[in-house]
Amino acid sequence: MKPPPHVDPRLAAKEGIKLCQFLLEGVTRESRIGKMLAAETKKVVNQAIEKAGGEGLKARSMMRQNKEGLLVEMETDAGVAWMRTDTNMKAFCEALGPGIGIK
């Protein structure tokens, strides 16, 4: 969907990216995931998505947050829709490990 002509395209793009993101809570720097490099983290998150039933869905990127968080961006709108289902969120968090939730 194309934004209206009066909207700044950079702002529209930024908002579009935000819609594809979610925040994992409970990922401390001392946790297994918190100690991994970015490429390893992406691999583990994508494995957890697959284990939770999101076959063919992938995370595009991850960014550690200052506190106990990991910002994850999904590759597709289908991945976002899948992740927003309560059952899928719960299965995904369980696949990642104890103490991890989605905000």
PETAMO-V99487 format. One record per residue. N is the residue number from 1. PHI is phi in whole degrees, -180 to 180 (* if undefined). Layout:
# PETAMO-V99487
[[N	PHI] [N	PHI]]
This chain:
# PETAMO-V99487
[[1	*] [2	-88] [3	-71] [4	-59] [5	-63] [6	-84] [7	-93] [8	-64] [9	-61] [10	-68] [11	-66] [12	-62] [13	-64] [14	-63] [15	-66] [16	-63] [17	-66] [18	-58] [19	-67] [20	-96] [21	-110] [22	-147] [23	-108] [24	-88] [25	-103] [26	91] [27	-96] [28	-84] [29	-67] [30	-91] [31	-74] [32	-57] [33	-71] [34	-64] [35	-89] [36	-83] [37	-75] [38	-57] [39	-64] [40	-67] [41	-61] [42	-61] [43	-62] [44	-66] [45	-64] [46	-66] [47	-66] [48	-67] [49	-62] [50	-64] [51	-63] [52	-81] [53	106] [54	-91] [55	-60] [56	87] [57	-97] [58	-139] [59	-90] [60	-83] [61	-152] [62	-136] [63	-139] [64	-67] [65	-101] [66	-59] [67	-98] [68	-74] [69	-152] [70	-140] [71	-86] [72	-115] [73	-113] [74	-81] [75	-73] [76	-130] [77	-65] [78	-63] [79	-65] [80	-65] [81	-61] [82	-63] [83	-68] [84	-80] [85	-81] [86	-54] [87	-62] [88	-68] [89	-59] [90	-63] [91	-63] [92	-63] [93	-63] [94	-64] [95	-68] [96	-77] [97	141] [98	-68] [99	82] [100	-105] [101	-139] [102	-111] [103	-101]]
